[in-house]
Amino acid sequence: MPSAIGKMFGMNEIVESRDAVSGFIIPPELAVKAMRDSGYRNTAFALAELIDNSVQADASEVELICVEKYEQVNSQQRLRLQEIGSIDNGNGMSAQTLAIALQFGNGTHLEDRAGIGRFGMGLPNSSISQCRRLDVWTWTNGPDNANHSYLDVGDIQSGVKDNLSSG
């Protein structure tokens, strides 16, 4: 019967032509592609997620810095957004909290039903929905003591990066 169900939904061709990727229930290279393609309608919605995180970290100021670059589009040179930076005066994160914040499905407010950020998907998912690399610099006791980590979609998909070491 499973083959009849698979045929009914057109799955046999796909299943037979692709092996179970690495045997993982959630294959990282496929999961990150699916997460990139789901969720945030546009850059404004993704930025709203980051701003919500700043507010939750008690920031009273949030600045967005946009970097544009001229690119050839058809026969014209046009300015295109290349990078966006978000800077706030919130509480900052320890290295451990930063690692948690960059994990899909993890977070520091998972049990907080009253607030935002309770699903653990906002920072990584909103960011990779708009770009292929996210760098986070954060500190709790001055920029000279900053913690840095990143997510790089290409590294995740190729298996080069499968943990959240700083870098």
matplotlib code that plots the C-alpha trace (Angstrom):
import matplotlib.pyplot as plt

x = [0.0, 2.8, 3.8, 0.2, 0.2, 3.5, 2.3, -0.8, 1.2, 4.0, 6.6, 8.1, 10.1, 11.6, 12.3, 13.8, 16.1, 17.4, 18.9, 18.0, 20.6, 23.1, 20.4, 19.5, 15.8, 16.5, 19.3, 21.1, 21.7, 18.0, 16.6, 18.6, 17.3, 13.7, 14.1, 15.6, 12.6, 9.9, 8.6, 9.6, 7.7, 10.5, 13.4, 11.2, 9.6, 13.0, 14.4, 11.3, 12.3, 15.8, 14.4, 12.0, 15.1, 16.7, 13.6, 13.5, 17.1, 16.1, 17.5, 16.2, 17.9, 18.2, 20.1, 20.1, 23.0, 22.5, 25.4, 24.5, 26.6, 26.1, 25.3, 24.6, 20.9, 20.1, 21.5, 21.5, 23.7, 21.5, 22.1, 21.5, 21.4, 24.5, 24.7, 22.5, 23.8, 21.6, 23.2, 21.5, 22.2, 20.6, 22.0, 24.2, 24.9, 27.5, 29.3, 27.0, 23.8, 25.0, 25.5, 22.0, 20.5, 22.0, 20.7, 17.5, 14.8, 16.7, 16.6, 16.4, 12.7, 11.3, 9.2, 8.0, 4.5, 3.9, 6.8, 8.2, 11.1, 9.5, 10.1, 13.9, 13.7, 13.7, 17.4, 18.7, 15.6, 14.9, 18.6, 19.2, 15.9, 17.5, 21.2, 23.6, 25.8, 25.0, 27.7, 26.8, 29.1, 27.8, 29.2, 28.0, 31.0, 32.3, 33.3, 36.8, 35.3, 33.0, 31.8, 31.5, 29.8, 28.2, 26.0, 27.0, 24.4, 27.1, 29.2, 26.1, 24.9, 28.4, 28.9, 31.9, 30.2, 27.9, 28.5, 28.6, 32.2, 33.2, 35.2]
y = [0.0, 2.6, 2.4, 3.2, 6.2, 7.3, 7.0, 8.9, 11.8, 11.5, 10.5, 7.4, 9.2, 11.5, 8.9, 6.4, 9.1, 10.4, 8.6, 9.4, 12.2, 11.1, 9.1, 12.2, 12.7, 16.4, 16.6, 19.9, 20.8, 20.3, 21.8, 25.0, 25.4, 24.8, 27.4, 30.0, 29.6, 29.8, 32.3, 35.9, 37.7, 40.3, 42.1, 44.4, 41.5, 39.9, 43.1, 43.5, 40.2, 41.5, 44.7, 42.7, 40.9, 44.2, 45.5, 42.2, 42.8, 46.2, 48.3, 51.8, 52.6, 50.4, 51.6, 50.0, 50.5, 49.7, 49.3, 49.6, 48.8, 49.5, 46.4, 45.8, 45.0, 44.4, 47.4, 49.8, 50.3, 50.2, 50.5, 47.2, 46.5, 44.4, 44.4, 45.4, 45.9, 46.2, 47.9, 48.4, 49.4, 46.3, 44.0, 42.0, 38.3, 36.0, 33.5, 30.8, 32.8, 33.8, 30.1, 29.4, 32.3, 31.1, 27.5, 26.8, 26.0, 27.1, 30.3, 31.8, 32.5, 29.2, 28.8, 32.5, 32.3, 36.1, 37.4, 37.3, 35.0, 31.9, 29.5, 29.9, 30.5, 34.3, 35.3, 32.5, 32.0, 35.7, 36.3, 33.4, 34.1, 37.3, 36.5, 33.6, 34.7, 36.2, 37.5, 38.5, 40.6, 41.1, 42.1, 42.6, 44.5, 46.7, 46.1, 45.1, 41.9, 41.2, 37.7, 36.7, 33.9, 33.3, 31.2, 30.6, 28.8, 27.5, 26.1, 24.4, 22.9, 21.5, 20.2, 22.5, 24.1, 21.9, 23.6, 27.1, 27.7, 31.4, 32.6]
z = [0.0, 0.7, -3.0, -4.0, -1.7, -3.0, -6.6, -5.8, -4.6, -7.2, -4.7, -6.3, -8.9, -6.3, -3.7, -6.1, -7.6, -4.3, -1.4, 2.2, 2.7, 5.3, 7.1, 9.2, 10.0, 9.4, 6.8, 7.4, 3.7, 2.8, 6.0, 5.6, 2.0, 3.2, 5.9, 3.5, 1.3, 4.0, 6.4, 5.8, 3.0, 2.5, 4.0, 6.0, 7.9, 8.5, 9.9, 12.1, 13.7, 14.4, 15.8, 18.1, 19.4, 20.2, 22.0, 24.0, 25.0, 26.5, 23.6, 23.6, 20.2, 17.1, 14.0, 10.6, 8.3, 4.6, 2.1, -1.6, -4.6, -8.3, -10.3, -14.0, -14.4, -18.1, -19.8, -16.8, -13.7, -10.6, -6.9, -5.1, -1.4, -0.5, 3.3, 6.2, 9.7, 12.8, 15.8, 19.2, 22.8, 24.3, 26.9, 24.6, 24.8, 26.3, 24.0, 25.3, 24.7, 21.2, 20.3, 21.6, 19.6, 16.4, 16.7, 14.9, 17.4, 20.4, 22.4, 25.9, 25.9, 24.8, 28.0, 28.0, 26.6, 27.2, 25.0, 21.6, 20.7, 22.1, 19.1, 18.7, 15.0, 14.6, 14.4, 12.3, 10.1, 9.4, 8.5, 6.2, 4.5, 3.2, 2.9, 2.7, 5.6, 9.0, 11.3, 14.9, 17.1, 20.6, 24.0, 27.6, 28.9, 26.1, 22.5, 23.4, 24.8, 21.9, 21.0, 17.3, 15.5, 12.2, 10.0, 6.4, 4.2, 1.9, 4.7, 6.3, 3.0, 2.2, 5.7, 6.3, 9.3, 11.5, 14.9, 16.3, 17.1, 17.1, 14.2]

ax = plt.figure().add_subplot(projection="3d")
ax.plot(x, y, z, "-o")
ax.set_aspect("equal")
plt.show()
